[in-house]
Amino acid sequence: MSTESVCPKCQSENIYQDGNLWVCPECANEWTAFSSQSVVTTPADDGSIRDAFGNILANGDTITILKDLKIKGSNSAIKGGTKVKNIRLSDAGDGHNLSGKIEGFGVMNLKSEFVKKI
């Protein structure tokens, strides 16, 4: 078995062997020692918006906020566990790809990486 020296995806030298696979802890890439291509890859970028756990989101879904989110320009925050019903997928251009009405705050743009589909 050959010994790999760098990750083929990110070129990191911090790699380790786990059974028959080489693993890069920096980019989570996994590959076999006999090929330089990834064995386990992230879901295909088909343009779909996914939550923090990889579930595909759609218009009208109900989501839960995973952690407290500070509101820019305000002293208050949206608490983790807050439910947002009837979301809309949008592209605000700044990474905020969801829109929904949050009780007590009004309509807010959210990033899908901080939500979980219910």
Buried (B, 14 or more C-beta within 10 A) or exposed (E): EEEBEBBBBEEEEEBEEEEEBBBBEEBBBBBBEEEEEBEEEEEEEEEEBBBBEEBEBEEEBEBBBBEEBEEEEEEEBBEEEBEBEEBBBBEEEEEBBBBBEBEEBEEBBBBBEBBBBE
